[in-house]
Amino acid sequence: MYRAEYRLDQSRAPFLEGLRQYSIDKIIPFHTPGHKQGRSLDPGLQSALGKLPFLLDVSDEIASQAHGNDSEKVLREAEALAADAFGAKTTFFLHNGTTAGIQAMLLAARQWAGSRLSVEKRFMEDAGEVLVPRSVHRSVLGGLILAGLAPRFISDTWDAEWSIPLPPPPEAWQAAAANSQSLAAYFDTYPNYYGIAGHLDEIAVLAADGDKLLLVDEAHGAHFRFHPNLPPTALSLGADASAQSAHKVLGVLTQASMLHINNEELAVLMPQILGILQSTSPSFLLYASLDAGRRQMAQDGKRLWQRALELSSTARERINRIPGLQCLGEEILKKPQVKFWDPTKLLIRVDGLGLSGSDAEIRLRAKGIQVELAGLNHILALIAIGDGPEEVGALVKALKELAREQSGLRRGSPARLSQLPRPGEMILSPRRAVLSSRREIDLAAAEGEIAAADVLPYPPGIPVLVPGEKITAESIDFLQECRRKGIEIRGWADTSKETIWVVDID
Ligand SMILES: Cc1ncc(COP(=O)(O)O)c(C=O)c1O
């Protein structure tokens, strides 16, 4: 929960300060990276970025006095400050996004669960199951494949009004846990892309009662700690670990994320696992931005998020007054599956204008506005600490224009909204499916085959086809409808031919 006082001196940003000092010291770099602090750059790159970022883009050869000649030690200091600010026992900076954090949590879960198994079982291909809602981000599948853990999917419910999946209720988790013979961990997404979250507190109790880990993809919740009117953090609700894409909502560079841990056994396993997963040449710019973003939040987060919350509330009211548009509000909390909601996400239905999400995205782009994502009947606009009344005013103005342009036109009958396809039967574990021989096939002809790769609309990045699942006609219909509505699909075997990979069973 929100807490204003910290244990450590949050006015410091040791990583950022050390890095600046290195550039001030004017050390002549006989070390990587090869651009030598921007001395040799393609002119186009230099005019696009300027020299400054290159001055600070040094590798771990860094040896400024301010870094105590030991950047590793300064990194640990910066991570300790982040743990204090984000309410974790231990925090690791990530330079490969939350994707790396999710993979690391699942690899750690495999080790954690394996250490409780007999030696023969410990080395089996799939050493346990992870309970996970079906609408996970693709990085979770990647983590399961790497870790050799099998998913036990829990179905989400599809909200037909908004065309989005809602989190499964605690009873569904309980039933799935009761059916699993080899449960290794609970894995939840909190919140989802649209800022909507289920009953993580109850799921934490289920996991703790069963002596299982609770791991959380909190990619969209790095700001939660810093304002009481945002949802509580996953750790405060009982998660053992959570990965947050600081880059998605805070003032930090893309790819910079954090892994927060409240379980000592997991914390001990992490340095080795992260060393396996991530580059040995982390970008110090990413680390410095995490250090500074943490300081900004600890010192000024409440004020900044207060402003963002006020802006979102005003934007929501104004959008809801535009004929044909509807912006999701706190009424979502009345749905039994939903317990928490982040008001800074503006989920806007556009089908009342006779448009699909992609139509609206393209039309808004022509008016100088780029939204975060387009769904079947909606667009999603994010409000964060970098926005002000001017930006929000421009969004509302563009939406009004769009509504006006549409009002004279005959609106087609509301599009038939696809349901979230029911997942096909899981025939193979994702790991086995990915490792199997494969063949390429037209999506349209794939009914009854077993998927060998994930196929998904992106964003939000939730796989419709999961490796190992039997492909159903419903899934094919859903993907085809996404295509018709102009939504980008990833995971094709050949994008130009719209073919997919399936398991070759001979
Ligand atoms: C729900 C969710 N989880 C995980 C990720 C992966 O995060 P990152 O891009 O920081 O690797 C994303 C990215 O969009 C996401 O939306």
The ligand as a Tripos MOL2 file, in Angstrom:
@<TRIPOS>MOLECULE
LIG
   16    16     1     0     0
SMALL
NO_CHARGES

@<TRIPOS>ATOM
      1 C1          0.8420   -7.8210  -19.8780 C.3       1 LIG1
      2 C2          2.2580   -7.7210  -20.3730 C.ar      1 LIG1
      3 N1          3.1950   -8.4980  -19.8210 N.ar      1 LIG1
      4 C3          4.4790   -8.4580  -20.2160 C.ar      1 LIG1
      5 C4          4.8910   -7.6180  -21.2150 C.ar      1 LIG1
      6 C5          6.3350   -7.6010  -21.6390 C.3       1 LIG1
      7 O1          6.9470   -6.4610  -21.1160 O.3       1 LIG1
      8 P1          8.2570   -5.8190  -21.7520 P.3       1 LIG1
      9 O2          7.8440   -5.1640  -23.0210 O.co2     1 LIG1
     10 O3          8.7060   -4.8390  -20.7060 O.co2     1 LIG1
     11 O4          9.2400   -6.9100  -21.9700 O.co2     1 LIG1
     12 C6          3.9430   -6.7820  -21.8410 C.ar      1 LIG1
     13 C7          4.3360   -5.8880  -22.9400 C.2       1 LIG1
     14 O5          3.5570   -5.3020  -23.6150 O.2       1 LIG1
     15 C8          2.5960   -6.8420  -21.4060 C.ar      1 LIG1
     16 O6          1.6500   -6.0820  -21.9700 O.3       1 LIG1
@<TRIPOS>BOND
     1     1     2 1
     2     2     3 ar
     3     2    15 ar
     4     3     4 ar
     5     4     5 ar
     6     5     6 1
     7     5    12 ar
     8     6     7 1
     9     7     8 1
    10     8     9 2
    11     8    10 1
    12     8    11 1
    13    12    13 1
    14    12    15 ar
    15    13    14 2
    16    15    16 1
@<TRIPOS>SUBSTRUCTURE
     1 LIG1         1 GROUP 0 **** ****
